[in-house]
Amino acid sequence: MRCTYPVSEHVHRTSSAGSGSVVSQVVERPREYRIKSRNKRIKEYFYGLSNELSPHVKVASWKDVQIFKTGGGMTVTTCALGA
């Protein structure tokens, strides 16, 4: 048996009997609501909750790039081990 009832304007809850008479509940949201919600979370990720962040792009040539490794502790070369 499947029963659907509205929780709010955008959300409907569906209850159905699963295996072993366990009742599972699935929250169904309209496609448009899911798209708006996803886009809002993506914007919050990049710009912050109150737009305090400002992501930007910086283009650089490989000749201008230096890569450094930090952390990891000291390393010993194999020649120092006598191997």
PDB file of N, CA, C and O in Angstrom:
ATOM      1  N   MET A   1       0.849  -1.175   0.000  1.00  0.00           N
ATOM      2  CA  MET A   1       0.000   0.000   0.000  1.00  0.00           C
ATOM      3  C   MET A   1       0.896   1.239   0.000  1.00  0.00           C
ATOM      4  O   MET A   1       1.890   1.292   0.723  1.00  0.00           O
ATOM      5  N   ARG A   2       0.549   2.204  -0.789  1.00  0.00           N
ATOM      6  CA  ARG A   2       1.334   3.436  -0.918  1.00  0.00           C
ATOM      7  C   ARG A   2       0.425   4.625  -0.613  1.00  0.00           C
ATOM      8  O   ARG A   2      -0.685   4.715  -1.139  1.00  0.00           O
ATOM      9  N   CYS A   3       0.893   5.527   0.229  1.00  0.00           N
ATOM     10  CA  CYS A   3       0.096   6.678   0.646  1.00  0.00           C
ATOM     11  C   CYS A   3       0.953   7.934   0.508  1.00  0.00           C
ATOM     12  O   CYS A   3       2.073   7.976   1.017  1.00  0.00           O
ATOM     13  N   THR A   4       0.440   8.955  -0.175  1.00  0.00           N
ATOM     14  CA  THR A   4       1.165  10.209  -0.358  1.00  0.00           C
ATOM     15  C   THR A   4       0.369  11.339   0.271  1.00  0.00           C
ATOM     16  O   THR A   4      -0.841  11.447   0.076  1.00  0.00           O
ATOM     17  N   TYR A   5       1.063  12.179   1.030  1.00  0.00           N
ATOM     18  CA  TYR A   5       0.407  13.337   1.615  1.00  0.00           C
ATOM     19  C   TYR A   5       1.380  14.512   1.645  1.00  0.00           C
ATOM     20  O   TYR A   5       2.580  14.307   1.832  1.00  0.00           O
ATOM     21  N   PRO A   6       0.886  15.746   1.465  1.00  0.00           N
ATOM     22  CA  PRO A   6       1.769  16.913   1.420  1.00  0.00           C
ATOM     23  C   PRO A   6       2.317  17.265   2.800  1.00  0.00           C
ATOM     24  O   PRO A   6       1.596  17.237   3.797  1.00  0.00           O
ATOM     25  N   VAL A   7       3.609  17.597   2.835  1.00  0.00           N
ATOM     26  CA  VAL A   7       4.252  18.078   4.057  1.00  0.00           C
ATOM     27  C   VAL A   7       4.304  19.595   4.011  1.00  0.00           C
ATOM     28  O   VAL A   7       4.050  20.265   5.012  1.00  0.00           O
ATOM     29  N   SER A   8       4.632  20.127   2.854  1.00  0.00           N
ATOM     30  CA  SER A   8       4.627  21.567   2.632  1.00  0.00           C
ATOM     31  C   SER A   8       4.274  21.795   1.173  1.00  0.00           C
ATOM     32  O   SER A   8       3.901  20.860   0.464  1.00  0.00           O
ATOM     33  N   GLU A   9       4.391  23.033   0.726  1.00  0.00           N
ATOM     34  CA  GLU A   9       4.058  23.367  -0.654  1.00  0.00           C
ATOM     35  C   GLU A   9       4.959  22.623  -1.644  1.00  0.00           C
ATOM     36  O   GLU A   9       4.514  22.237  -2.724  1.00  0.00           O
ATOM     37  N   HIS A  10       6.240  22.422  -1.266  1.00  0.00           N
ATOM     38  CA  HIS A  10       7.210  21.838  -2.182  1.00  0.00           C
ATOM     39  C   HIS A  10       7.540  20.381  -1.880  1.00  0.00           C
ATOM     40  O   HIS A  10       8.256  19.745  -2.654  1.00  0.00           O
ATOM     41  N   VAL A  11       7.044  19.845  -0.791  1.00  0.00           N
ATOM     42  CA  VAL A  11       7.458  18.504  -0.369  1.00  0.00           C
ATOM     43  C   VAL A  11       6.233  17.636  -0.134  1.00  0.00           C
ATOM     44  O   VAL A  11       5.262  18.057   0.496  1.00  0.00           O
ATOM     45  N   HIS A  12       6.298  16.411  -0.655  1.00  0.00           N
ATOM     46  CA  HIS A  12       5.266  15.406  -0.415  1.00  0.00           C
ATOM     47  C   HIS A  12       5.953  14.169   0.144  1.00  0.00           C
ATOM     48  O   HIS A  12       7.008  13.767  -0.347  1.00  0.00           O
ATOM     49  N   ARG A  13       5.363  13.568   1.162  1.00  0.00           N
ATOM     50  CA  ARG A  13       5.941  12.378   1.776  1.00  0.00           C
ATOM     51  C   ARG A  13       5.147  11.168   1.301  1.00  0.00           C
ATOM     52  O   ARG A  13       3.916  11.186   1.288  1.00  0.00           O
ATOM     53  N   THR A  14       5.859  10.124   0.914  1.00  0.00           N
ATOM     54  CA  THR A  14       5.242   8.899   0.443  1.00  0.00           C
ATOM     55  C   THR A  14       5.598   7.785   1.406  1.00  0.00           C
ATOM     56  O   THR A  14       6.776   7.565   1.686  1.00  0.00           O
ATOM     57  N   SER A  15       4.612   7.085   1.912  1.00  0.00           N
ATOM     58  CA  SER A  15       4.832   5.935   2.781  1.00  0.00           C
ATOM     59  C   SER A  15       4.412   4.683   2.036  1.00  0.00           C
ATOM     60  O   SER A  15       3.372   4.655   1.378  1.00  0.00           O
ATOM     61  N   SER A  16       5.233   3.649   2.144  1.00  0.00           N
ATOM     62  CA  SER A  16       4.879   2.387   1.514  1.00  0.00           C
ATOM     63  C   SER A  16       5.423   1.257   2.360  1.00  0.00           C
ATOM     64  O   SER A  16       6.458   1.393   3.013  1.00  0.00           O
ATOM     65  N   ALA A  17       4.712   0.132   2.342  1.00  0.00           N
ATOM     66  CA  ALA A  17       5.156  -1.043   3.079  1.00  0.00           C
ATOM     67  C   ALA A  17       6.235  -1.748   2.270  1.00  0.00           C
ATOM     68  O   ALA A  17       6.017  -2.125   1.119  1.00  0.00           O
ATOM     69  N   GLY A  18       7.391  -1.919   2.878  1.00  0.00           N
ATOM     70  CA  GLY A  18       8.504  -2.592   2.216  1.00  0.00           C
ATOM     71  C   GLY A  18       8.535  -4.055   2.598  1.00  0.00           C
ATOM     72  O   GLY A  18       7.535  -4.595   3.071  1.00  0.00           O
ATOM     73  N   SER A  19       9.671  -4.701   2.399  1.00  0.00           N
ATOM     74  CA  SER A  19       9.795  -6.112   2.742  1.00  0.00           C
ATOM     75  C   SER A  19       9.693  -6.285   4.254  1.00  0.00           C
ATOM     76  O   SER A  19      10.207  -5.459   5.009  1.00  0.00           O
ATOM     77  N   GLY A  20       9.046  -7.334   4.693  1.00  0.00           N
ATOM     78  CA  GLY A  20       8.902  -7.588   6.114  1.00  0.00           C
ATOM     79  C   GLY A  20       7.969  -6.605   6.806  1.00  0.00           C
ATOM     80  O   GLY A  20       8.088  -6.396   8.013  1.00  0.00           O
ATOM     81  N   SER A  21       7.050  -6.001   6.074  1.00  0.00           N
ATOM     82  CA  SER A  21       6.076  -5.042   6.601  1.00  0.00           C
ATOM     83  C   SER A  21       6.725  -3.820   7.247  1.00  0.00           C
ATOM     84  O   SER A  21       6.133  -3.201   8.131  1.00  0.00           O
ATOM     85  N   VAL A  22       7.923  -3.473   6.818  1.00  0.00           N
ATOM     86  CA  VAL A  22       8.580  -2.268   7.302  1.00  0.00           C
ATOM     87  C   VAL A  22       8.070  -1.099   6.475  1.00  0.00           C
ATOM     88  O   VAL A  22       8.072  -1.158   5.246  1.00  0.00           O
ATOM     89  N   VAL A  23       7.639  -0.051   7.133  1.00  0.00           N
ATOM     90  CA  VAL A  23       7.129   1.121   6.429  1.00  0.00           C
ATOM     91  C   VAL A  23       8.285   2.069   6.166  1.00  0.00           C
ATOM     92  O   VAL A  23       8.942   2.532   7.099  1.00  0.00           O
ATOM     93  N   SER A  24       8.532   2.358   4.891  1.00  0.00           N
ATOM     94  CA  SER A  24       9.583   3.310   4.534  1.00  0.00           C
ATOM     95  C   SER A  24       8.923   4.594   4.053  1.00  0.00           C
ATOM     96  O   SER A  24       7.837   4.574   3.474  1.00  0.00           O
ATOM     97  N   GLN A  25       9.597   5.707   4.304  1.00  0.00           N
ATOM     98  CA  GLN A  25       9.047   6.989   3.889  1.00  0.00           C
ATOM     99  C   GLN A  25      10.044   7.685   2.972  1.00  0.00           C
ATOM    100  O   GLN A  25      11.224   7.810   3.299  1.00  0.00           O
ATOM    101  N   VAL A  26       9.561   8.131   1.836  1.00  0.00           N
ATOM    102  CA  VAL A  26      10.383   8.813   0.850  1.00  0.00           C
ATOM    103  C   VAL A  26       9.844  10.222   0.685  1.00  0.00           C
ATOM    104  O   VAL A  26       8.642  10.418   0.501  1.00  0.00           O
ATOM    105  N   VAL A  27      10.729  11.197   0.752  1.00  0.00           N
ATOM    106  CA  VAL A  27      10.320  12.583   0.549  1.00  0.00           C
ATOM    107  C   VAL A  27      10.525  12.921  -0.915  1.00  0.00           C
ATOM    108  O   VAL A  27      11.638  12.827  -1.433  1.00  0.00           O
ATOM    109  N   GLU A  28       9.454  13.311  -1.575  1.00  0.00           N
ATOM    110  CA  GLU A  28       9.518  13.643  -2.998  1.00  0.00           C
ATOM    111  C   GLU A  28       9.466  15.150  -3.164  1.00  0.00           C
ATOM    112  O   GLU A  28       8.599  15.814  -2.597  1.00  0.00           O
ATOM    113  N   ARG A  29      10.395  15.690  -3.941  1.00  0.00           N
ATOM    114  CA  ARG A  29      10.427  17.124  -4.210  1.00  0.00           C
ATOM    115  C   ARG A  29      10.325  17.329  -5.718  1.00  0.00           C
ATOM    116  O   ARG A  29      10.888  16.551  -6.488  1.00  0.00           O
ATOM    117  N   PRO A  30       9.619  18.358  -6.141  1.00  0.00           N
ATOM    118  CA  PRO A  30       9.495  18.628  -7.578  1.00  0.00           C
ATOM    119  C   PRO A  30      10.866  18.934  -8.189  1.00  0.00           C
ATOM    120  O   PRO A  30      11.763  19.429  -7.507  1.00  0.00           O
ATOM    121  N   ARG A  31      11.011  18.634  -9.469  1.00  0.00           N
ATOM    122  CA  ARG A  31      12.276  18.824 -10.187  1.00  0.00           C
ATOM    123  C   ARG A  31      12.764  20.278 -10.108  1.00  0.00           C
ATOM    124  O   ARG A  31      13.943  20.522  -9.851  1.00  0.00           O
ATOM    125  N   GLU A  32      11.871  21.230 -10.325  1.00  0.00           N
ATOM    126  CA  GLU A  32      12.244  22.646 -10.296  1.00  0.00           C
ATOM    127  C   GLU A  32      12.774  23.046  -8.915  1.00  0.00           C
ATOM    128  O   GLU A  32      13.737  23.806  -8.814  1.00  0.00           O
ATOM    129  N   TYR A  33      12.147  22.536  -7.858  1.00  0.00           N
ATOM    130  CA  TYR A  33      12.594  22.818  -6.496  1.00  0.00           C
ATOM    131  C   TYR A  33      13.999  22.252  -6.259  1.00  0.00           C
ATOM    132  O   TYR A  33      14.840  22.920  -5.657  1.00  0.00           O
ATOM    133  N   ARG A  34      14.257  21.027  -6.729  1.00  0.00           N
ATOM    134  CA  ARG A  34      15.580  20.412  -6.561  1.00  0.00           C
ATOM    135  C   ARG A  34      16.653  21.194  -7.302  1.00  0.00           C
ATOM    136  O   ARG A  34      17.760  21.363  -6.791  1.00  0.00           O
ATOM    137  N   ILE A  35      16.337  21.672  -8.502  1.00  0.00           N
ATOM    138  CA  ILE A  35      17.307  22.451  -9.290  1.00  0.00           C
ATOM    139  C   ILE A  35      17.641  23.760  -8.569  1.00  0.00           C
ATOM    140  O   ILE A  35      18.813  24.116  -8.443  1.00  0.00           O
ATOM    141  N   LYS A  36      16.618  24.474  -8.098  1.00  0.00           N
ATOM    142  CA  LYS A  36      16.852  25.740  -7.385  1.00  0.00           C
ATOM    143  C   LYS A  36      17.651  25.505  -6.107  1.00  0.00           C
ATOM    144  O   LYS A  36      18.553  26.278  -5.785  1.00  0.00           O
ATOM    145  N   SER A  37      17.323  24.445  -5.382  1.00  0.00           N
ATOM    146  CA  SER A  37      18.021  24.132  -4.141  1.00  0.00           C
ATOM    147  C   SER A  37      19.491  23.796  -4.415  1.00  0.00           C
ATOM    148  O   SER A  37      20.378  24.252  -3.694  1.00  0.00           O
ATOM    149  N   ARG A  38      19.744  23.005  -5.448  1.00  0.00           N
ATOM    150  CA  ARG A  38      21.123  22.647  -5.806  1.00  0.00           C
ATOM    151  C   ARG A  38      21.921  23.886  -6.216  1.00  0.00           C
ATOM    152  O   ARG A  38      23.061  24.055  -5.784  1.00  0.00           O
ATOM    153  N   ASN A  39      21.340  24.741  -7.034  1.00  0.00           N
ATOM    154  CA  ASN A  39      22.040  25.958  -7.466  1.00  0.00           C
ATOM    155  C   ASN A  39      22.339  26.885  -6.286  1.00  0.00           C
ATOM    156  O   ASN A  39      23.389  27.527  -6.244  1.00  0.00           O
ATOM    157  N   LYS A  40      21.415  26.951  -5.337  1.00  0.00           N
ATOM    158  CA  LYS A  40      21.637  27.781  -4.144  1.00  0.00           C
ATOM    159  C   LYS A  40      22.821  27.239  -3.343  1.00  0.00           C
ATOM    160  O   LYS A  40      23.663  28.016  -2.895  1.00  0.00           O
ATOM    161  N   ARG A  41      22.900  25.913  -3.154  1.00  0.00           N
ATOM    162  CA  ARG A  41      24.010  25.330  -2.407  1.00  0.00           C
ATOM    163  C   ARG A  41      25.342  25.528  -3.123  1.00  0.00           C
ATOM    164  O   ARG A  41      26.360  25.755  -2.468  1.00  0.00           O
ATOM    165  N   ILE A  42      25.357  25.448  -4.438  1.00  0.00           N
ATOM    166  CA  ILE A  42      26.591  25.675  -5.196  1.00  0.00           C
ATOM    167  C   ILE A  42      27.046  27.122  -5.023  1.00  0.00           C
ATOM    168  O   ILE A  42      28.231  27.377  -4.808  1.00  0.00           O
ATOM    169  N   LYS A  43      26.114  28.069  -5.113  1.00  0.00           N
ATOM    170  CA  LYS A  43      26.452  29.488  -4.924  1.00  0.00           C
ATOM    171  C   LYS A  43      26.982  29.735  -3.514  1.00  0.00           C
ATOM    172  O   LYS A  43      27.958  30.465  -3.344  1.00  0.00           O
ATOM    173  N   GLU A  44      26.352  29.139  -2.503  1.00  0.00           N
ATOM    174  CA  GLU A  44      26.821  29.280  -1.127  1.00  0.00           C
ATOM    175  C   GLU A  44      28.227  28.718  -0.961  1.00  0.00           C
ATOM    176  O   GLU A  44      29.032  29.276  -0.216  1.00  0.00           O
ATOM    177  N   TYR A  45      28.526  27.628  -1.640  1.00  0.00           N
ATOM    178  CA  TYR A  45      29.848  27.005  -1.546  1.00  0.00           C
ATOM    179  C   TYR A  45      30.930  27.962  -2.041  1.00  0.00           C
ATOM    180  O   TYR A  45      31.964  28.118  -1.390  1.00  0.00           O
ATOM    181  N   PHE A  46      30.702  28.596  -3.174  1.00  0.00           N
ATOM    182  CA  PHE A  46      31.719  29.466  -3.768  1.00  0.00           C
ATOM    183  C   PHE A  46      31.729  30.877  -3.193  1.00  0.00           C
ATOM    184  O   PHE A  46      32.797  31.476  -3.064  1.00  0.00           O
ATOM    185  N   TYR A  47      30.566  31.422  -2.844  1.00  0.00           N
ATOM    186  CA  TYR A  47      30.475  32.815  -2.402  1.00  0.00           C
ATOM    187  C   TYR A  47      30.266  32.981  -0.901  1.00  0.00           C
ATOM    188  O   TYR A  47      30.347  34.101  -0.398  1.00  0.00           O
ATOM    189  N   GLY A  48      29.999  31.896  -0.169  1.00  0.00           N
ATOM    190  CA  GLY A  48      29.737  31.982   1.265  1.00  0.00           C
ATOM    191  C   GLY A  48      28.262  32.235   1.527  1.00  0.00           C
ATOM    192  O   GLY A  48      27.496  32.538   0.613  1.00  0.00           O
ATOM    193  N   LEU A  49      27.877  32.105   2.791  1.00  0.00           N
ATOM    194  CA  LEU A  49      26.465  32.268   3.147  1.00  0.00           C
ATOM    195  C   LEU A  49      25.961  33.681   2.942  1.00  0.00           C
ATOM    196  O   LEU A  49      24.802  33.882   2.578  1.00  0.00           O
ATOM    197  N   SER A  50      26.837  34.681   3.178  1.00  0.00           N
ATOM    198  CA  SER A  50      26.406  36.072   3.015  1.00  0.00           C
ATOM    199  C   SER A  50      27.266  36.800   1.979  1.00  0.00           C
ATOM    200  O   SER A  50      27.548  37.990   2.120  1.00  0.00           O
ATOM    201  N   ASN A  51      27.677  36.080   0.945  1.00  0.00           N
ATOM    202  CA  ASN A  51      28.484  36.619  -0.159  1.00  0.00           C
ATOM    203  C   ASN A  51      29.791  37.262   0.313  1.00  0.00           C
ATOM    204  O   ASN A  51      30.246  38.244  -0.274  1.00  0.00           O
ATOM    205  N   GLU A  52      30.405  36.702   1.388  1.00  0.00           N
ATOM    206  CA  GLU A  52      31.657  37.257   1.876  1.00  0.00           C
ATOM    207  C   GLU A  52      32.867  36.754   1.092  1.00  0.00           C
ATOM    208  O   GLU A  52      33.964  37.292   1.238  1.00  0.00           O
ATOM    209  N   LEU A  53      32.680  35.738   0.270  1.00  0.00           N
ATOM    210  CA  LEU A  53      33.777  35.213  -0.545  1.00  0.00           C
ATOM    211  C   LEU A  53      33.654  35.719  -1.971  1.00  0.00           C
ATOM    212  O   LEU A  53      32.554  36.023  -2.431  1.00  0.00           O
ATOM    213  N   SER A  54      34.766  35.812  -2.666  1.00  0.00           N
ATOM    214  CA  SER A  54      34.721  36.267  -4.058  1.00  0.00           C
ATOM    215  C   SER A  54      35.694  35.439  -4.900  1.00  0.00           C
ATOM    216  O   SER A  54      36.857  35.810  -5.054  1.00  0.00           O
ATOM    217  N   PRO A  55      35.218  34.326  -5.439  1.00  0.00           N
ATOM    218  CA  PRO A  55      36.094  33.481  -6.245  1.00  0.00           C
ATOM    219  C   PRO A  55      36.501  34.201  -7.532  1.00  0.00           C
ATOM    220  O   PRO A  55      35.734  34.984  -8.091  1.00  0.00           O
ATOM    221  N   HIS A  56      37.710  33.922  -7.984  1.00  0.00           N
ATOM    222  CA  HIS A  56      38.176  34.518  -9.231  1.00  0.00           C
ATOM    223  C   HIS A  56      39.189  33.582  -9.878  1.00  0.00           C
ATOM    224  O   HIS A  56      39.651  32.624  -9.258  1.00  0.00           O
ATOM    225  N   VAL A  57      39.521  33.863 -11.100  1.00  0.00           N
ATOM    226  CA  VAL A  57      40.454  33.051 -11.877  1.00  0.00           C
ATOM    227  C   VAL A  57      41.711  33.851 -12.131  1.00  0.00           C
ATOM    228  O   VAL A  57      41.644  35.036 -12.457  1.00  0.00           O
ATOM    229  N   LYS A  58      42.854  33.213 -11.982  1.00  0.00           N
ATOM    230  CA  LYS A  58      44.144  33.836 -12.284  1.00  0.00           C
ATOM    231  C   LYS A  58      44.838  32.942 -13.305  1.00  0.00           C
ATOM    232  O   LYS A  58      45.103  31.773 -13.025  1.00  0.00           O
ATOM    233  N   VAL A  59      45.131  33.472 -14.469  1.00  0.00           N
ATOM    234  CA  VAL A  59      45.787  32.711 -15.526  1.00  0.00           C
ATOM    235  C   VAL A  59      47.289  32.943 -15.427  1.00  0.00           C
ATOM    236  O   VAL A  59      47.752  34.081 -15.356  1.00  0.00           O
ATOM    237  N   ALA A  60      48.051  31.832 -15.422  1.00  0.00           N
ATOM    238  CA  ALA A  60      49.508  31.928 -15.313  1.00  0.00           C
ATOM    239  C   ALA A  60      50.148  30.955 -16.295  1.00  0.00           C
ATOM    240  O   ALA A  60      49.584  29.908 -16.614  1.00  0.00           O
ATOM    241  N   SER A  61      51.322  31.318 -16.763  1.00  0.00           N
ATOM    242  CA  SER A  61      52.087  30.447 -17.645  1.00  0.00           C
ATOM    243  C   SER A  61      52.849  29.443 -16.775  1.00  0.00           C
ATOM    244  O   SER A  61      53.190  29.753 -15.634  1.00  0.00           O
ATOM    245  N   TRP A  62      53.118  28.243 -17.300  1.00  0.00           N
ATOM    246  CA  TRP A  62      53.851  27.234 -16.537  1.00  0.00           C
ATOM    247  C   TRP A  62      55.252  27.712 -16.162  1.00  0.00           C
ATOM    248  O   TRP A  62      55.787  27.297 -15.134  1.00  0.00           O
ATOM    249  N   LYS A  63      55.846  28.566 -16.969  1.00  0.00           N
ATOM    250  CA  LYS A  63      57.191  29.060 -16.646  1.00  0.00           C
ATOM    251  C   LYS A  63      57.177  29.968 -15.415  1.00  0.00           C
ATOM    252  O   LYS A  63      58.218  30.179 -14.792  1.00  0.00           O
ATOM    253  N   ASP A  64      56.021  30.501 -15.065  1.00  0.00           N
ATOM    254  CA  ASP A  64      55.888  31.374 -13.900  1.00  0.00           C
ATOM    255  C   ASP A  64      55.458  30.626 -12.636  1.00  0.00           C
ATOM    256  O   ASP A  64      55.327  31.232 -11.573  1.00  0.00           O
ATOM    257  N   VAL A  65      55.235  29.301 -12.746  1.00  0.00           N
ATOM    258  CA  VAL A  65      54.719  28.522 -11.627  1.00  0.00           C
ATOM    259  C   VAL A  65      55.852  27.795 -10.913  1.00  0.00           C
ATOM    260  O   VAL A  65      56.707  27.186 -11.555  1.00  0.00           O
ATOM    261  N   GLN A  66      55.857  27.860  -9.588  1.00  0.00           N
ATOM    262  CA  GLN A  66      56.789  27.093  -8.769  1.00  0.00           C
ATOM    263  C   GLN A  66      55.964  26.227  -7.828  1.00  0.00           C
ATOM    264  O   GLN A  66      55.015  26.705  -7.205  1.00  0.00           O
ATOM    265  N   ILE A  67      56.329  24.952  -7.727  1.00  0.00           N
ATOM    266  CA  ILE A  67      55.592  24.027  -6.873  1.00  0.00           C
ATOM    267  C   ILE A  67      56.492  23.607  -5.719  1.00  0.00           C
ATOM    268  O   ILE A  67      57.626  23.177  -5.934  1.00  0.00           O
ATOM    269  N   PHE A  68      55.988  23.730  -4.503  1.00  0.00           N
ATOM    270  CA  PHE A  68      56.733  23.378  -3.309  1.00  0.00           C
ATOM    271  C   PHE A  68      55.988  22.287  -2.554  1.00  0.00           C
ATOM    272  O   PHE A  68      54.757  22.267  -2.539  1.00  0.00           O
ATOM    273  N   LYS A  69      56.719  21.392  -1.935  1.00  0.00           N
ATOM    274  CA  LYS A  69      56.130  20.383  -1.079  1.00  0.00           C
ATOM    275  C   LYS A  69      56.397  20.788   0.363  1.00  0.00           C
ATOM    276  O   LYS A  69      57.532  21.094   0.729  1.00  0.00           O
ATOM    277  N   THR A  70      55.358  20.789   1.170  1.00  0.00           N
ATOM    278  CA  THR A  70      55.525  21.153   2.577  1.00  0.00           C
ATOM    279  C   THR A  70      55.091  19.981   3.447  1.00  0.00           C
ATOM    280  O   THR A  70      54.281  19.152   3.032  1.00  0.00           O
ATOM    281  N   GLY A  71      55.625  19.923   4.635  1.00  0.00           N
ATOM    282  CA  GLY A  71      55.243  18.870   5.569  1.00  0.00           C
ATOM    283  C   GLY A  71      55.860  17.534   5.194  1.00  0.00           C
ATOM    284  O   GLY A  71      56.718  17.459   4.314  1.00  0.00           O
ATOM    285  N   GLY A  72      55.426  16.501   5.854  1.00  0.00           N
ATOM    286  CA  GLY A  72      55.905  15.161   5.540  1.00  0.00           C
ATOM    287  C   GLY A  72      57.185  14.785   6.298  1.00  0.00           C
ATOM    288  O   GLY A  72      57.632  13.642   6.202  1.00  0.00           O
ATOM    289  N   GLY A  73      57.769  15.694   7.030  1.00  0.00           N
ATOM    290  CA  GLY A  73      58.955  15.377   7.806  1.00  0.00           C
ATOM    291  C   GLY A  73      60.195  15.246   6.959  1.00  0.00           C
ATOM    292  O   GLY A  73      60.181  15.505   5.756  1.00  0.00           O
ATOM    293  N   MET A  74      61.280  14.834   7.613  1.00  0.00           N
ATOM    294  CA  MET A  74      62.553  14.699   6.919  1.00  0.00           C
ATOM    295  C   MET A  74      62.603  13.391   6.136  1.00  0.00           C
ATOM    296  O   MET A  74      62.012  12.392   6.546  1.00  0.00           O
ATOM    297  N   THR A  75      63.300  13.399   5.026  1.00  0.00           N
ATOM    298  CA  THR A  75      63.492  12.181   4.243  1.00  0.00           C
ATOM    299  C   THR A  75      64.985  11.880   4.156  1.00  0.00           C
ATOM    300  O   THR A  75      65.817  12.786   4.202  1.00  0.00           O
ATOM    301  N   VAL A  76      65.301  10.623   4.033  1.00  0.00           N
ATOM    302  CA  VAL A  76      66.682  10.172   3.928  1.00  0.00           C
ATOM    303  C   VAL A  76      66.876   9.536   2.574  1.00  0.00           C
ATOM    304  O   VAL A  76      66.072   8.697   2.168  1.00  0.00           O
ATOM    305  N   THR A  77      67.921   9.911   1.864  1.00  0.00           N
ATOM    306  CA  THR A  77      68.191   9.305   0.560  1.00  0.00           C
ATOM    307  C   THR A  77      68.714   7.889   0.742  1.00  0.00           C
ATOM    308  O   THR A  77      69.247   7.553   1.800  1.00  0.00           O
ATOM    309  N   THR A  78      68.567   7.063  -0.278  1.00  0.00           N
ATOM    310  CA  THR A  78      69.011   5.682  -0.188  1.00  0.00           C
ATOM    311  C   THR A  78      70.513   5.564  -0.047  1.00  0.00           C
ATOM    312  O   THR A  78      70.987   4.610   0.569  1.00  0.00           O
ATOM    313  N   CYS A  79      71.289   6.504  -0.597  1.00  0.00           N
ATOM    314  CA  CYS A  79      72.739   6.424  -0.471  1.00  0.00           C
ATOM    315  C   CYS A  79      73.177   6.660   0.968  1.00  0.00           C
ATOM    316  O   CYS A  79      74.237   6.172   1.362  1.00  0.00           O
ATOM    317  N   ALA A  80      72.404   7.389   1.768  1.00  0.00           N
ATOM    318  CA  ALA A  80      72.733   7.634   3.163  1.00  0.00           C
ATOM    319  C   ALA A  80      72.447   6.417   4.029  1.00  0.00           C
ATOM    320  O   ALA A  80      72.969   6.302   5.137  1.00  0.00           O
ATOM    321  N   LEU A  81      71.624   5.517   3.527  1.00  0.00           N
ATOM    322  CA  LEU A  81      71.280   4.315   4.293  1.00  0.00           C
ATOM    323  C   LEU A  81      72.319   3.209   4.088  1.00  0.00           C
ATOM    324  O   LEU A  81      72.323   2.225   4.827  1.00  0.00           O
ATOM    325  N   GLY A  82      73.192   3.359   3.102  1.00  0.00           N
ATOM    326  CA  GLY A  82      74.188   2.328   2.822  1.00  0.00           C
ATOM    327  C   GLY A  82      73.634   1.161   2.027  1.00  0.00           C
ATOM    328  O   GLY A  82      74.209   0.073   2.049  1.00  0.00           O
ATOM    329  N   ALA A  83      72.560   1.362   1.346  1.00  0.00           N
ATOM    330  CA  ALA A  83      71.936   0.277   0.590  1.00  0.00           C
ATOM    331  C   ALA A  83      72.506   0.147  -0.794  1.00  0.00           C
ATOM    332  O   ALA A  83      72.084  -0.722  -1.557  1.00  0.00           O
TER     333      ALA A  83
END
